[in-house]
Amino acid sequence: MAHIRFNDVEVVYRTGLKALKGVTLEIPRGQFVVVVGLSGAGKSTLIRTVNSLVVPTKGSVTVNDVNVTASRGGALRRARSDIGMIFQTFNLVKRSSVLRNVLAGRLGDLPAWRGVLGAFPREDVAYAHDCLARVGIPEKAFVRADALSGGQQQRVGIARALAQKPSVMLADEPVASLDPPTSHAVMSDLKRIAREDGITTIVNLHFIDMARDYADRIIGMRDGVVVFDGTPDEATDAVFEEIYGRPLESKDLRGA
Amino acid sequence: MPEASSLPRPPAAGRIKAALTVALFAALFVLAFRQTGFNFQALFSGTADFFRFFGRLVPDWSALPQIWPPLIQTIQIAYVATIVGSLLAMPIVFLASSNTSTDPVTLWIARTLLTVLRSIPDLLWAALFVAVLGLGALPGVVALVFFTMGVLAKLGSETVEAIDPGPLEALRAAGAGRNRTIVFAVVPQVAATMVSYILYVFEINVRASVVIGLVGAGGIGQLLLRYLNFFDYTGVAAIIVVIFAVVLLIDGFSVWARSKLI
């Protein structure tokens, strides 16, 4: 059974830009999918349709057979609380503590009054500490988020998403702001956690070597269309040149 | 190096527009200058009177016991109005910011309300509430509450609209509702700036609170008016000096406190 299903998804932005031109995909539970393509190919738009941060103008996305695209209000919030997301720029509240940032991941499952007052149940606080331990920075709980390095901030981002106890994880260029060694460390953490918890994961990347290293399945996008869908072994240099529409360059590799 | 004559010139339409704009401002200035009867001659011939008046402004410190109670009331009016006005302004701040409002209609209503609040000057608010509530401190407080709401909600919503949108997107993606998102992603980003604005509004309110007494809204202004009506210039002088000192003190404190915030 497919965990995430894209049914002929089309996105036209108000500027008239056609970001997605009818994408149909099925992603089984627990798969670690890497979406590759040049910037502007529609990768970001694609993963944002999964949690309706971008609402498709045509077609729909279902997660666990729930039509997220058609969900509004409370139903949409419930659907989103099952979908974690991490971002290229981390999107942490810089002036808040690391722990408070991670606890924000619990907000979706909390009664509104508890959330507004910040009255988290004991087990939620304990769980937030566990999440920090799993990304390797348990000692940073009470440090302000902006005092951390980029790699540590992205780990807080992962911990926040993890605190949602999600069945789906979305990652939009999670290592584009990090240096090569940190990039690999963060990607390994992400992959390990996805494996351990059986989380279905979609990661946008534009580095060929990282896509091959971490993906169970690679999806190539170009101009809002899926132009490749296969295993890392099948994604040869020739395939990437086809996806990118140009010869490969050194900047397409993250390196070690 | 091309010759001067061969350099491209800006389009004629632009130059004409600039010239017309300058001409319009100049014409309005001349008109206003004439109609207000402003002239330097009167200013110079009045200088002697001016100094003679100042000569009579010798502070009579025996008025001090009379000055303290209304002066304290003035500060209390400003203090209460700042706190109540700030609390009432908070919901409007978030409803009037495009990134935290509930829907476009609410946003429009909140912004319109703000525009109306701010289009009424503090003195007019005071005159209005003195007419409704009678003389005293109460209309003064109410007037400054409305004034505070207008100023603070406007400054606040501009601050909220300038925040980093990343955390907002992250919490929306995590399924947190609007109020929870505001508490966790917006408040930490704007809290220091907001407190600094509240201190600033308190400074303005202390000065405004002096002035609104002149229309009967309580505090030192009311005493000042009485002294002026009785030509008691030594008493007026004492009030001016005291107000000057107190405002300076409060401004100094506020500037210091704000510098500690950011």
Interface residues (C-beta under 8 A of the other chain):
Chain A: N51 L53 L76 R77 R78 A79 R80 S81 D82 I83 G84 M85 F87 T89 F90 N91 L92 V93 K94 R95 S96 R100 A104 G105 L107 G108 D109 L110 A112 G115 V116 G118 G157 R160 A161 Q164 L170
Chain B: D164 G166 P167 E169 A170 L171 R172 A173 A174 G175 A176 G177 N179 R180 T181 V183 F184 A185 P188 Q189 A191
